[in-house]
Amino acid sequence: MARRVAAVLILGLITVGLGACSSGKGAPPASVAATPTAASTSLDTSTSLGSSTLRKGDRYVALGSSIASGFGISEQKSVCGRSSRNYAQLIAARYGLKLVDVSCGAAVIPNIVDTKQGDNPPQIDAVTADTKLITISVGGNDIVFNGTALSCGNPATHCTAPAGLDAKLAALPGQLQTMVNKLRAKAPSARIVFVTYPREMPTTNCAAMSLTDDELAMLRAMGDKLEATFVTVFTHSDVVLVDPYTAPGDHTACAPASARWTNGYAVPTGEGFAYHPTVLGHQTMAALVEKALAG
């Protein structure tokens, strides 16, 4: 109960908009047991950078929303929900890079490009001409994906897709491309890596999701459209696309813990946030970026 109350209180930090909701969702179905499997990080889910020229001490700037920041994963390092174990921290440690992590929970693309987020300046301000690596995970809040999921997960509500979803999706490619163009202008020699969201919504429902079947189907469709946008924008660009969303098998909250890359609705303290990457999810994203950097 306390965790659900906390989720409602933090909802405003994750996003400012929600899907349409009504009261009266029934209790979630019983938990379904699954056979544990090991998560794989050796999948072909990234495009190659070729031979890496990163050197120890190079400047690395991490940008994005709570998907990048590791919101809720201990230890939290700022009010933005940056974790000491998010994928940027793991990559920086692996290569000995000088990390500037400005990712922040609730960030939308304008917060990267030109719009302050509270007291935080636009994230792009951290990017300098000598930056050698930039990673980005952003876009879900721009279509109110995680905010809608959080609202739907509340057992007291029943939700539908957010208003204006089609218009938000139509605007997203241009927003992403403008973001990349501005980053490239500030750091012409940087390797820019876009890391997609790990899949959050399973094919088959389970109690951990705290969703009705129609809510799950709606959210899964939103996630698929978000993923399709990322692929369309970045596949034939100079941005490296690292894509955990396409990994085979179930790595959602319905999977056993050994294969679980994203959380369901209720999350133990320090293990992340609802419908966000787990510790293992961040380890997987880091491993896939490292694979791309290794070429």
N, C-alpha and C positions, 0 to 999 in steps of 0.2 A: 504493500500500500504506500509506504513512504517513497519508494522508488517512482511509483506512478505519479505521486504528487510532485516530486522533483522534476519529472519529465514535463509536466504541465507548466511549472514555473520557468523552466529553461527554454520552453518552446519559443518565446519571443526573441531569444538570442539567436536561435537557429535560422529563423525566417520571419518576415513580417506579414506573409500572406498564408492563408490556409484554404483547403478545399471546402466545398459546401458540406455541412454536417447536420445531422439531426440526432436526437437522443434515442436510446433504446436498443442498442446492440446486445444480442444475447451473449452468453458466456462462451469463451473460446473452446474448441474441441479438445479432447484429451491428448496428452503428449503421445507421440509416436516414436517408438524406439528404432534406432538404426544401427547397422553394423559399422564400427569405427573404421575409417580409412585415413591414410596419411595424405596431407595436402602436398601437392606437387608445385614446385616453383621452377621446373625445367621445361615449361610449356612454351610453344612458339606463339606468344601473345604480345610481341613487340616488333617494331621495325628496327633494323640495325643502324647504329651510328657509324659503323666501321671501326677501325682501330682507334681506341680512345687516346686523346692527347692530354687528358687532365693530369695535372701535377699537384703534388702535395702543397697545400696552402692556397690553391686557386679559390677564387671567390665563387660561391654557390648561393643563389637566391631561391628560396622556396616560396611559392605563391599559392593562394587558393583559399578554399572555405574549410569547414570543419572536417571534410573528408581528407584533406591534406594535413590539417593541424593535429589530428589525433585527439579530438574532443573527448574528454572524459577518461582518457587513458592516463594512469599515473606514470610518472609524476607530471602534474600540470605546471607549466612554466609561465603562464600569463593569463590575463582575463580573456584573451582570445581563444583559450582552450588548446594551446600548443603543448604537446606532450614531449617529454624527453625520449620517448620511444616511437615517435612518428616516423614515417618512411624517410623524411628528409634527414633526420638525425642519424638514422642507420646508414644512409648513403654517404653522408659527410664523414662519419667515423670510418667507413670502409676505405675511402680514398684519401682521408686526411685533408678534407677541404675546409675552407673557412666559410662556415654556414651563416647566412643571414636569413632567418626564418620569419617571414612576416605574414604567413597564413593566418586566417582568423575565422572563427565560427560565425556563420551567417553572412559571409562575404558573397557578394554578387559580382559579376564582371565589372561593372562600373567602379566597385571598390578597389579593383586592381588597376584600372586605367586612369581614372581622373576624379574619383569621389571619395572623400573622407568617410571613415566608418567610426563613428563616435569621435574619440580623440586621436584615432590612428589616421595618419596620412594615407593617400592612395598607395597601394602596395608597390606600384611601379617605381616609386621614389627610391626604393632600396636597390634598384637595378642601376649599375654603373657601367661605364664603357669597358672596364676591365673584368666584368663578370664573365665567367667561363661556362657556367652551367645554370640553367633555370628549369625548375620543375613546376608544373601547374596542375591542380585538380580543382575545377570550378565549373559552374553551369547549372547544377541541380537546383540551387536556390533561385536562379533566374526563371525557372518554370515552376517553382514552389513544390519540388518533388519531395524533399525530406520533410518539409513542413506539413504537407498533406499526409504523408505516412505517419507522422507523429500524432496528428489529429485523429486519423482513422484508427490507430492502435489503441486509443483510449476506449475501454470497454463501454463507456457511457454514450458513445457517439457512433453514428453511421455516416460515412462520408462518400462524396462523389468527387469527380475531377475538379480542379480549381477553375474558377472563371477565367476566360481568356486564354486557355491553354494553347489552342491552335495558334493564336497570334504570338504568344511568347515563344513557341517552338519555331515559328517562321522567322522571328527576329534573331534567334540564337546564332545561326551561322555567321551573319554579318558582325555580331558582337564579338564572337570568338576570333574572327579574322582581323578585325580592327585591333583587338588586344595584342595579337601576335605581331602585327605590323608595328605597333608602338614599342613593344619589347625589343624587336629586332633593330629598330632605329636607335634605341638607347644602348644596346649591347650587340654590335654587329658580329662579333666573333663568338658569341655564346651558343652553346648547344641548348636548344629549347626542347624539353620533353614534356608532352602532355600525358598525364596518367588518368585513365578513365576510372569511373567508379566500379569497384567490385560489385557483382550482381547482388542485390539486396532482397529481391523478391523471388521465391522459389516457384517451380512449376506446380508443385503439390503443396497444399496448405498444411500447417501444423500448429499446435498450440502456442509455440514460441512466438509466432507472428502476431497474435492477438488481432487478427483480421478476419472478417467474413470472406467467403469465397469471391463475392463480387468486388469487394474492396481490394483483395489481392489481385484479381484480374485487372482492375483499373490501374493499380500502382505498377504492376508488371508491364503493362502497355506503356505507361509513362517512362519507365526505365528503359524499355526497348527503343522508344523514340529518342530519348536522350542519347543513348549509345549510338544509334544510327546517325545522329547529327555529328557526334564526335568523329566517327569514322569518315563521314562524307567530307568534313572540313579538313581533316588532318592526314588522310591516307596518301594523298598526292600533293603533299606540301613539304617544305623543308623542316617541318616540326616532326620529331620522333613521337610516334604514337605507341604508348605502352598500355596494353589493353587487357587487364585482368577480367573484364566482363565476359570475354569469350571463352574463358577456361571451361573445359568439360567437367561434368559432374556437378553435384550440389555443394556449394560452399556458403550457403546462407545459414540462418539460425536454425533451420531444420536439419542441418547436417550434424554429425557427431563433432564434439569439441575439437578433435584432431584435424578436422577438415573445415572448420568454421571460420570464414573470412569476414563475415558481417554479423552483427547482433540482431536479435529480434526486439520486441518492445521492452521487456524487463531485462535490465543489465546489472550485474553485481558492481558495486562501487569500485572504481579504479580500472574497470575492464572496458571502458568506452562509453558509447551512448547509443540510444535506440536507433536501429536501422543505419548504423555507421560501422566502419571497419573495426574489427577486433585487433588485439595485439598481433595475432597471426596474420590478419589481413595486411597490416602495415609491413610486417616482415616479408610477406609475399610481394607486395608492391615494390619494396626496396630491392628484393632479389631480381624482379623483372627489369627494373631500371638498370641495375648493375649488369644484367645480361646484355641489355641494349648498349650500354657504355663499353662493354668488352668487345662488342662487334661479333 
